[in-house]
Amino acid sequence: MATTDVVVVGAGSAGCVVAARLSEERQLGVTVLEAGGSDLSLWVRMPIGYGGAFFHPKLNWRYYTEPEEGLGGRKAYWPRGKVVGGSSSINAMVYIRGQARDYDRWAEAGNTGWSYADVLPCFRRLETNLAGGDAWRGDRGPITVRTIAAEAHPVSHAFVAACESAGLARNPDFNGRDQEGVGFYQITTRGGLRCSAATAYLHPALRRPNLDLVTEAAVTRVLFEGRRAVGVEYRRGGRLCRVMARREVILCAGAIGSPQILQLSGIGDPAKLAPLGIETVAASPNVGRNLQDHVGFDLVFEARVPTLNATLGPLLARSVAALRYVLTRGGPLSLSVNQAGGFVRGDEGRTRPNLQLYFSPLSYTRAVPGKRRLTKPDTFQGFNLGISNCHPKSRGWLHIRSSDPEAAPEIHPLYFSAPDDLTELLGSIPLLRTIAAQPPLASIIRRELAPGAEVVDPDALEAFVRRTTTSVYHPCGTCAMGPDPDGGAVVDPRLRVHGVERLRVADASIMPAITAGNLNAPSLMIGERASDLILADLVRFA
């Protein structure tokens, strides 16, 4: 049985940051437990390799929701990183902070210290923006962020031009003064390789003697003396092990893993834990509730010109792209397929963007679990024009099925349970078609394949949206932050779990409300902010 000062559970986006920052204090011993294995994998390191990681059993938890009424009874697939670096090792690398108003609303709900003015220094501290630093952007941080405008596919440039032709404003930096507008996405790569949280934070920090990483360590529960967390139990190589914490336990296992571990440890709804044979340590019925996620769909078009389908489909073309990547670390394999997009208002009455645009200069057939790992481009020339909601109102829940830590929890996102979410997405279809009808895109479109230009009936469009909408893979909110546990909060604004001592949660699960856009950047920020709070309590003002 090992002993350390702080145990960090999960080496994902936030966990890598927390572990690295805490270990800067040399008097603190830090141990990180990661359920997955090494991130030394082609599918992780090569940017476009996330297509291969999408269903990879050694890199991905491969969760499924329960059948969703809002999706016509379908189950939604939820990939989550089961590897050092967590989901930052398998995601599409798009870097989006969210809107300033998102964080100001957190603070207005009683989360002191989480306004945009409070978190902006954390965002600036975590990044090196290759375009340079300013009042909003950082230029000395561990995460490398770059725009792909100069390298984006010509069809992606046609999309941006079409958006401008449709009256949408051009925005060169969605992470600057204002998020609204259209343009090219920024991604987290460095030297042609993925710049994950592990690459940027954890691996350099592991040179310190006070930081240890234990991989293939599946946490089974937090250990308590009364209501005080004193360590963690985990399974590794068939053996049950323990690591004791002299100071604190920090859960950074993500929006699924963190509430799952809390429930397994006796922190949850007593009425649900008792039938599973789990003794309640602290009654906290909101653990696993407040589940939020972005959802979206694509319109699929057949193109008259070559798209990335021509580059990533045929064997010879793929081989040429691979050789280029090996020799130069450049070309399409060094990028994300989510190349362009933006944030727009669905109607003039809104005060801020409520929709996110996605443009991929290829069309593809998603891999099928158990049959094929890779996501394969279609055999014709095509591209996807997609959209998702920025601030969904639907709220779901998740809960463990049994006391078996290896059993995946049941997940109920309850997509479209708030009718406004469906109305919002249905109302976006005319906008997507307006963009496609502008000369820069219209001139290269052969036809709309899905749902098809002839599909205009409202009922038929609703059926299409329900049939094709998927998760955008941004689950959050399941250990919501707030000052009042009776008001729905699981952790307080210093990320301490209500009702117990020496236990915190620091990952996307603490979001009281989802932010606009991709969640990796906010998760990294949460790691930075959590580190400040933990160090202030444990070291600097102890």
C-alpha positions, 0 to 999 in steps of 0.5 A: 500500500502506497502513501502520497499527499494527493491522489489524482484520479484520471489522466485526462484533460483536466487531470494532466493539468492538475497533476502537473501544476500540483507537482510544481510544489516540490513538497507535495507528493502527487500520484495519478491513477489512469484506467487506460494505458500509454498514449504512444500510439499512431492513432493518438499522435498523428492528428487525423488518427482520431478516426482510428481511435473512434472505436479503438477498444484500448483507447476508448471507453466506447460508451452507449446511452440507453435508447433515446426517445428523442432520437427515435429509440436509437442509442447514442455512441459516446467515445471517451478517452481510455488512455493517458491524456484522456479525451484530449488524446482521441478528440478532433483537437478543435480549440474553443473556449466558449463565450464570456457570458457562459462563465459570467452566468456561472458566477451569477449562479453563486460560483464566486471566482468563475466569471470570465474575468476570473478564468481568462488568466487561466485560459491565457496561461495554458496556451501558446497561440502561434498567432501571438498573445494579446489581451485574450490569448496566451503565448507562453503556455503548455498547449500549442494552438494554431489556425489551419487557415493556410492549410485548409482544403480549397472546399473549406475556403469555399464554405467560408466564402459562402458564409460571407456571401450569405451575410455572416461576418468573418471572425479570424479568432473564435477565442478572442474578443468575441466568438460570433462569426465564421472562419477556420478552426484552431487546433491543438497540434505541435510540429505535426503531432497532437498536442494533448494534455498529456503531451503538454502537461503530464509527460514533462512533469513526470521528470519530477521525483514527486510525481508518479503515474500509474496506468491500467489502474481502474479505480473502484472507490474512494476510501473514507474514514467517516466522511473524510477521504483518505485514499483510493482503491483500484484494480491493476493486473488482477490485483486490488491495490490502495494508495492513501492520500495524506492531504486530498483526493481529486477526481478528474475522471470526466463527466461519466467517470467522476459521478460513477466513482462517487456513487460507487463510493457511497456518495449519491442518492441513498434510495438508489445506492441501497438496493445495490448494496452500497452504504451511503457515506454522504447523501448527494442525490444530484450526483449524475444529474444535470447531464448536458451534451451538444447534439447535431446533424449534417447535411451531406452534399455530393461535390463536382470537385475533389474533396478530402474523399479523394485524398483519404479514400483510395489506397494510392492517395492515402499512401501519398498523404502518409509519405508526405506526413512522414517526410514533412509532418504536414498535409491533411494527416496533420490536420483535423477534418473539422476545418471550418465553421463558426458561431451564429444566431438562429434568429435576430432576437438573440443576444449571442450565438446559439448555433455552431457550424461545422464544415468537413471537406469530406463525407464519411461512413462512421465505423461500426463497432466490432466490424471496422475500427476506421471511419472511412470516407465515402467513395464519391466526392462529398462534404458535410455541412453540420450544425449543433446547439450551443446551449441545449436546455435538455437535462439528463442523468446517469447512474451506476447499474450495480456495485461492480466498478467494471459495469458501465453506468446507464446513461440517459441524456434525454435529448430533445426532452426540452422541445426548444432544442429540437425547434432550434435545430430544425430552424437551422436547416434553412440557414444551412441550405442558404449557405449551400446556395451561395455561389462559392459552394453552389458552383461545386455542389452536384446535389444534396444527398441527405436529406435531399433538396426535395425534402422540405416538409416539416414532418419529414425534416423532423424525422430526418433530424431525429434519425441522424442527430448524434452526440457531438461528444461533449458530456458535462455537468454531472457533478455540478458546481454551486454553493447549495447542495439543496439547489442541485450542486455536488461540489462547491465553488472551490470544487470540494464535494459537499458533505465530505472532506478532502475530496474534490472533483475537477473536470467537465462534470463540474460545469453547472451549464455547458459552454458554447463550443467544444469542451476540451479548452474549458476542461483544460481551464478547469484543471488550471483553475482547480490547481490554483484553488487546491494549492491555495488551500493546501500549500500557499495559505495553509 
